[in-house]
């Protein structure tokens, strides 16, 4: 059964949001172990949520790739 474009887009958005949430959680867990002192000039590097946007796009594009390459179906049958 083929999915509609709307369903694929909704799934991709959900995966993108999950990537943001997991990225934040993993960042909070690992920060005490790998945190570094940065210069003051770096303190505002993420003011525009660049990291979160990248996480979202990574999840969105990854889902689209797996959907259209057939790897998602292959993985589910293995």
N, C-alpha and C positions, 0 to 999 in steps of 0.2 A: 504494500500500500504506500503510495507516494504522499508525502506531506505537502500541504499548501505553503505558499510563500509566507503567509501570515503566521502560520504555526512555526516555521523555521526561524523567522525573525523574533517571535516571542521567546522561543527556546534560547536563541542566541543572546537576547537581552538578559534573560534569567541567568544564564551561565556567566555573562559579563558581571552581573551584580554579585554572584557567588564568588567570583575571582576577587572582587573588591573586598568583600567581607573576610574571606580567607586570608587575603594579603594583609589586611589590618590585624587580624588575630595572630598570624604568624610573625608579623613585625613586632607586635607587643611581646610575644614570647621570646623572640631571639634578640631583641634590643639590649637587654641586660648583658648578654654574652658577647655581642659583637658591636655594641655602640662605640662610637669614637667621638672625640671632641672636635668640633668643626669651628672654623673661624666665623666671626660675626657676619661676614659677608654672605655666608651660606645659610643663615638662619631663616631666610624668607624664600628659599628656593622652591618650596612646594606651595606657595600662597595660592596658586591657581589650580591646585589639585592635579598636577601633571602626573604624579605617580598613580593616583586612582584612575585617571582617564586612561593611562596606559594599561593598567590591570584590566579595566573594562574592555578595552579594545582587544587585548590579548585573548580574553575569554570569548568575546563575540566572534572574532576572526577564527579562533581555534575551532569553535563549534561549527561555523560555516564550512571550514575546510573539511572536517570529519564528515559533515553531512553530504557535501557535494563530491568528495573523493570516494565515498563508499566505505571508508574505514570505520565509520560508526556502525554500519550494518555488519561488517565483517567482525568487528570486536564483539558485538552482541551475540553472534552465532558461535563464537569460540568458547 
